[in-house]
Amino acid sequence: MGKLEYKLVKKGDESIFYLSGKIDEDFRRKDLNLDGLTNVTFNFKDLGMINSCGIREWIDFLKAQPSNMVLKYEECTPIIVTQMNIIAGFLPENVKVTSFYAPYFDTEDESESLHLINTKDISGALPPIVLNAAGKKLDFDAHPEKYFHFLKINKV
């Protein structure tokens, strides 16, 4: 897993940064040039790691963006959900989460899996019902109030 890399995809006025690699002490604001952009989405699906130095740098990066810029997080992995839940500033009020992965457990075959959840589909702190291939309900594999804590400050 190397340094932070990204692929930029434009969809109308939206600029989507598909992040991969890691955010660590080597990440600098200049690594992601947002100059002239007004509607930016960060996709975290392929981000493999973020450490404490990377968290600090990411928060500084967000603070440096203009207040009128629309910022969104999508496909947040459990690593990112954890940071949003416990680190002040990782999910500032001006950043909206549109989707995230949630952990589930299948008691039939004792397998674990992540399922993409659209934030708009969440009501309260209850995890959405997810079914396995046989139509049986999977168990949510985290403490719902703790896992969904970020939703209290993040209204889509």
C-alpha positions in Angstrom: 0.0 0.0 0.0 1.7 3.2 -1.2 1.1 6.8 -0.7 -2.2 8.5 -1.4 -3.3 8.3 -5.0 -6.5 9.3 -6.7 -8.5 9.2 -9.8 -10.5 12.3 -10.6 -13.9 11.9 -12.4 -16.0 14.8 -13.4 -19.8 14.5 -13.5 -21.3 17.8 -14.5 -20.2 20.3 -11.8 -19.2 17.5 -9.4 -15.6 16.4 -9.0 -15.2 12.9 -7.5 -11.8 12.0 -6.1 -11.5 8.2 -5.9 -8.8 7.8 -3.2 -6.5 4.8 -2.8 -3.4 4.0 -0.9 -3.0 5.7 2.5 -3.3 9.0 4.2 -0.3 9.4 6.5 2.4 11.8 7.6 3.4 12.2 3.9 0.0 13.6 2.9 0.0 17.3 2.2 -2.8 19.7 1.1 -1.1 20.2 -2.2 -1.5 16.4 -2.9 -5.2 17.1 -3.7 -5.6 20.3 -5.7 -9.2 21.5 -5.4 -8.5 25.0 -6.8 -11.5 26.2 -8.8 -13.8 23.3 -7.8 -17.1 24.0 -6.1 -18.7 20.6 -5.6 -16.2 17.9 -4.4 -16.8 14.3 -3.4 -14.2 12.0 -1.8 -14.7 8.3 -2.4 -13.0 6.2 0.3 -13.8 2.7 -1.0 -10.2 1.9 -1.9 -8.4 3.8 0.8 -6.4 1.2 2.7 -5.2 3.1 5.7 -5.2 6.4 7.6 -2.9 7.0 10.6 -2.9 9.7 13.3 -0.6 12.0 11.4 -2.7 11.5 8.3 -5.8 12.4 10.3 -4.3 15.6 11.4 -3.2 16.5 7.9 -6.7 15.6 6.5 -8.4 17.9 9.0 -6.0 20.8 8.1 -6.7 20.1 4.5 -10.5 20.4 5.0 -10.1 23.6 7.1 -8.2 25.2 4.2 -11.1 24.7 1.7 -13.4 27.7 1.0 -16.6 27.8 3.1 -18.8 27.8 0.0 -17.4 24.6 -1.4 -19.8 21.6 -1.3 -17.9 18.7 0.2 -19.1 15.1 0.4 -17.8 11.7 1.6 -19.0 8.5 -0.2 -18.4 4.8 0.2 -16.8 5.4 3.7 -15.2 2.2 4.9 -15.3 1.2 8.6 -11.9 2.8 9.0 -13.3 6.2 7.9 -16.5 5.7 9.9 -14.4 5.2 13.0 -12.6 8.4 12.4 -15.8 10.3 11.8 -17.1 9.0 15.1 -14.2 9.7 17.4 -12.0 12.5 15.9 -13.3 16.0 16.2 -12.9 17.8 12.9 -12.7 14.7 10.7 -16.3 15.2 9.7 -16.9 19.0 9.9 -20.5 20.2 9.6 -20.0 21.4 6.0 -19.1 17.8 4.9 -22.0 15.5 4.1 -21.8 11.7 4.1 -23.8 10.2 1.2 -22.9 6.5 1.7 -20.9 4.2 3.9 -20.1 0.5 4.5 -21.6 -1.3 7.5 -20.5 -4.6 8.9 -22.9 -7.6 8.9 -22.6 -11.2 10.1 -24.3 -14.2 8.6 -25.1 -16.8 11.3 -25.8 -19.4 8.6 -22.3 -19.7 7.3 -20.5 -17.5 10.0 -19.3 -15.1 7.3 -18.7 -11.3 7.7 -19.5 -8.8 5.0 -19.7 -5.1 4.4 -22.8 -3.6 2.8 -23.0 -0.2 1.2 -25.7 2.0 3.0 -27.0 5.2 1.5 -27.2 7.7 4.4 -30.7 8.9 3.3 -32.0 5.3 3.9 -31.1 5.5 7.7 -33.8 6.4 10.2 -32.5 7.0 13.7 -29.8 4.7 14.9 -31.3 1.5 13.5 -29.2 -0.5 11.0 -31.0 -1.3 7.7 -32.1 -4.9 7.2 -29.8 -6.8 4.9 -30.5 -10.3 3.6 -28.2 -13.0 2.5 -28.6 -14.9 -0.8 -31.1 -17.3 0.8 -33.2 -14.4 2.0 -32.3 -14.7 5.7 -31.7 -11.5 7.8 -28.0 -10.8 8.5 -27.0 -9.5 12.0 -25.6 -6.0 12.2 -22.0 -6.6 13.5 -21.4 -3.5 15.5 -23.0 -1.4 18.2 -25.6 0.6 16.2 -25.5 3.7 18.4 -21.7 3.9 18.3 -21.4 3.0 14.6 -24.1 5.5 13.5 -23.0 8.3 15.9 -21.7 10.4 13.0 -25.2 10.7 11.6 -26.2 12.8 14.6 -24.0 15.6 13.3 -24.4 14.8 9.6 -27.7 15.6 8.1 -27.9 14.9 4.4 
